[in-house]
């Protein structure tokens, strides 16, 4: 009876280890299909080690005279699964926990204001918001690009460029590209956005015009659309992600006040009429 129960526990633990290593097993399959050779085995290595430890323990424990075989092996199998969870960088549980934390970030008081050049001319939109994380950990928190409310426009007239961003107090540096944010601390984010046709040289303090012409957008079409881009509102989102999230969580939608994008274009002419170097 003890061995039968231990075998069931081993089978359940095997399934758990394979689930934990789902990404590695998938990578192994893709690599093997695409003829990666022996290197295809590398992604499977963590799963192989976990299964080896699990089943080696099973054979040793079940072949040794051990009282209460089932609880002893059950503790061993649980410890193997827990250790695997702690060691592996990506598991479904970590993805779920990080995704839940990201979607639970509280975003407060999103405001916007006109972004000015050093000479006081309009060049973009400044987004300001506060955020509090539900638990201490690594996060990336930022506003998305801004799209016009109510109608589709040529992409260069949307605000797709982050000119600069600042967080106060600054989060600690994490092991990844994400900052470490502390639970309960109110962080203030300032993010400067410029329209996709405009870049601003912080060193020289002058704007320049980016080349937005494509096979689908002529300069004439761009200028015609620009002439109509006065007193327009824009829509954006505050997005949160973490080191284990597959997608960013949309935690706050917002709409800006009205802005004159044509005036931002005129700033380029007023301040030197420069074209950005490619």
C-alpha positions in Angstrom: 0.0 0.0 0.0 2.9 2.4 0.9 4.6 1.9 -2.4 1.4 2.3 -4.4 0.7 5.6 -2.6 4.3 6.7 -3.1 4.1 6.0 -6.8 0.9 8.1 -7.1 2.7 10.9 -5.3 5.7 10.6 -7.6 3.4 10.7 -10.7 1.7 13.9 -9.3 5.0 15.5 -8.5 6.3 14.6 -12.0 3.3 16.4 -13.5 4.0 19.4 -11.3 7.7 19.6 -12.3 6.7 19.4 -16.0 4.2 22.1 -15.5 6.8 24.3 -13.8 9.1 23.7 -16.7 6.5 24.2 -19.4 8.4 27.0 -21.1 11.6 24.9 -21.1 9.8 21.9 -22.5 8.2 24.0 -25.2 11.6 25.5 -26.1 13.0 22.0 -26.2 10.3 20.9 -28.6 10.8 23.9 -30.9 14.5 23.5 -30.9 14.3 19.8 -31.8 11.8 20.4 -34.6 14.1 23.1 -36.1 17.1 20.8 -36.1 19.1 22.4 -33.3 20.9 19.1 -32.6 22.4 18.4 -29.2 21.8 22.1 -28.1 18.1 21.4 -28.2 18.5 19.5 -25.0 19.7 22.5 -23.0 16.2 24.0 -22.4 15.1 20.6 -21.1 18.0 20.4 -18.6 16.2 22.0 -15.6 13.2 19.6 -16.0 15.5 16.6 -16.4 17.4 17.5 -13.2 14.1 17.9 -11.3 12.8 14.6 -12.5 16.1 12.8 -11.8 16.1 14.1 -8.2 12.5 13.2 -7.7 12.7 9.6 -9.1 16.1 8.9 -7.6 14.6 9.7 -4.2 11.6 7.5 -5.0 13.7 4.5 -5.7 16.0 5.0 -2.7 13.2 5.6 -0.2 10.9 2.8 -1.5 13.8 0.3 -1.4 14.8 1.3 2.1 13.0 0.0 5.2 11.4 3.2 6.2 8.5 3.6 8.6 5.6 5.6 7.3 6.9 5.4 3.7 4.1 7.5 2.2 4.5 10.6 4.4 8.3 10.4 4.2 8.3 10.3 0.4 5.4 12.8 0.3 7.6 15.3 2.2 10.5 14.6 -0.1 8.4 15.1 -3.3 6.9 18.3 -2.0 10.4 19.6 -1.1 11.6 18.8 -4.7 8.7 20.7 -6.2 9.1 23.6 -3.9 12.9 23.8 -4.6 12.2 23.6 -8.3 9.7 26.5 -8.0 12.3 28.6 -6.1 15.1 27.9 -8.5 13.4 28.3 -11.8 13.2 31.8 -13.2 9.9 31.4 -14.9 7.0 29.2 -13.8 3.2 29.4 -14.3 2.9 30.3 -10.6 5.4 33.1 -10.8 3.7 34.4 -13.9 0.3 34.3 -12.2 1.6 36.0 -9.0 3.4 38.7 -10.9 0.5 39.3 -13.2 -1.8 39.6 -10.3 0.5 42.1 -8.5 0.9 44.1 -11.7 -2.9 44.4 -12.3 -3.4 45.4 -8.6 -1.1 48.4 -8.8 -3.1 51.5 -7.7 -2.7 54.5 -10.0 -3.8 57.9 -8.7 -4.4 61.4 -10.0 -3.3 61.2 -13.7 -2.8 64.7 -15.0 -1.4 66.2 -18.1 0.1 69.5 -19.1 1.8 71.2 -22.1 5.5 70.2 -22.5 7.6 73.2 -23.5 11.0 73.6 -25.0 13.8 75.5 -23.3 12.6 78.6 -25.2 9.0 78.1 -24.1 7.5 76.7 -27.2 5.1 73.7 -27.3 6.8 70.4 -28.1 4.6 67.7 -26.5 2.6 66.5 -23.5 3.8 65.8 -20.0 1.9 63.0 -18.2 2.1 63.0 -14.4 0.6 60.3 -12.2 1.1 58.5 -8.8 1.2 54.8 -8.2 1.4 52.4 -5.2 2.3 48.8 -5.6 0.5 46.0 -3.7 3.7 44.2 -2.6 7.4 44.9 -2.8 8.9 43.6 -6.0 10.2 44.4 -9.5 7.9 46.4 -11.7 7.9 48.5 -14.9 5.3 51.3 -14.7 4.8 53.8 -17.5 2.2 55.6 -19.6 1.5 54.2 -23.1 1.7 56.1 -26.3 -1.2 58.6 -26.8 -3.7 58.1 -29.5 -6.3 60.7 -30.6 -9.8 60.4 -29.2 -12.6 59.9 -31.5 -10.9 59.3 -34.8 -8.0 57.5 -36.4 -5.2 59.7 -37.7 -1.9 59.2 -39.4 0.5 57.6 -36.9 3.0 60.5 -36.9 0.4 62.7 -35.3 0.0 60.5 -32.3 2.3 60.7 -29.3 4.5 57.6 -29.6 7.8 59.0 -28.4 8.9 59.1 -24.7 11.3 62.0 -24.6 12.2 61.5 -20.9 10.8 60.0 -17.8 11.5 60.3 -14.1 10.3 58.5 -10.9 10.3 60.0 -7.4 11.5 58.5 -5.2 13.6 56.5 -7.6 13.1 52.7 -7.2 16.1 50.5 -6.3 17.8 48.7 -9.1 16.7 45.1 -9.5 18.5 42.1 -11.0 16.6 42.6 -14.3 15.7 45.8 -16.1 12.8 46.4 -13.7 13.1 48.7 -10.7 12.3 47.4 -7.1 9.3 49.3 -5.8 8.4 49.2 -2.1 4.9 48.4 -0.9 3.0 51.4 0.6 5.3 54.1 -0.9 3.6 56.7 -3.2 5.7 57.0 -6.3 5.3 60.0 -8.6 5.9 59.5 -12.3 6.6 62.2 -14.8 6.7 61.2 -18.5 7.3 63.6 -21.3 5.8 62.6 -24.7 6.4 64.1 -28.1 4.5 63.5 -31.3 6.0 60.8 -33.5 7.3 63.4 -36.0 9.3 65.4 -33.4 12.5 64.7 -31.5 14.1 67.0 -29.0 17.8 67.2 -28.4 18.3 67.7 -24.7 21.9 68.7 -25.0 21.5 71.3 -27.7 17.9 72.1 -26.5 16.5 72.2 -30.0 13.7 70.2 -31.7 14.1 68.4 -35.1 11.7 66.9 -37.6 11.8 63.2 -38.1 11.3 61.7 -41.5 7.8 60.1 -41.3 7.3 59.5 -45.0 6.5 55.9 -46.1 5.1 54.3 -49.1 1.7 54.9 -47.5 2.3 58.4 -46.1 3.4 61.3 -48.4 4.6 64.6 -47.0 1.6 66.3 -48.5 -0.8 63.9 -46.7 1.1 64.4 -43.5 0.9 68.2 -43.7 -2.8 68.1 -44.7 -3.6 66.0 -41.6 -1.4 68.2 -39.5 -3.4 71.3 -40.5 -6.5 69.7 -38.9 -4.7 68.8 -35.7 -5.7 71.6 -33.4 -7.6 71.3 -30.1 -7.5 67.6 -30.0 -7.8 65.3 -27.0 -5.7 62.1 -26.6 -6.3 58.8 -24.9 -3.6 56.8 -23.1 -3.1 54.0 -20.5 -0.9 53.4 -17.5 0.8 50.0 -18.1 2.4 47.8 -15.5 4.6 44.7 -16.1 7.1 42.6 -14.2 9.9 40.2 -14.8 7.6 37.2 -15.1 4.6 38.8 -16.9 4.0 38.0 -20.5 1.9 41.1 -21.2 1.5 44.5 -19.5 -1.5 45.1 -17.3 -3.6 48.1 -18.3 -4.4 49.5 -14.8 -5.6 53.0 -15.7 -7.1 54.7 -18.7 -7.1 58.4 -19.1 -8.0 61.2 -21.6 -5.9 64.4 -21.9 -7.2 67.9 -22.3 -7.0 69.5 -25.8 -3.7 70.1 -27.5 -2.6 71.9 -30.7 -0.2 69.5 -32.5 0.2 71.9 -35.4 1.7 74.4 -33.0 4.3 71.8 -32.0 5.2 71.4 -35.6 5.6 75.2 -35.9 8.0 75.1 -33.0 10.5 73.2 -35.2 10.4 76.0 -37.7 10.7 78.7 -35.0 13.6 77.0 -33.4 15.9 76.4 -36.3 13.9 74.3 -38.7 16.2 71.3 -38.3 15.7 67.8 -39.7 16.8 64.9 -37.5 19.9 63.0 -38.7 19.1 59.4 -39.5 
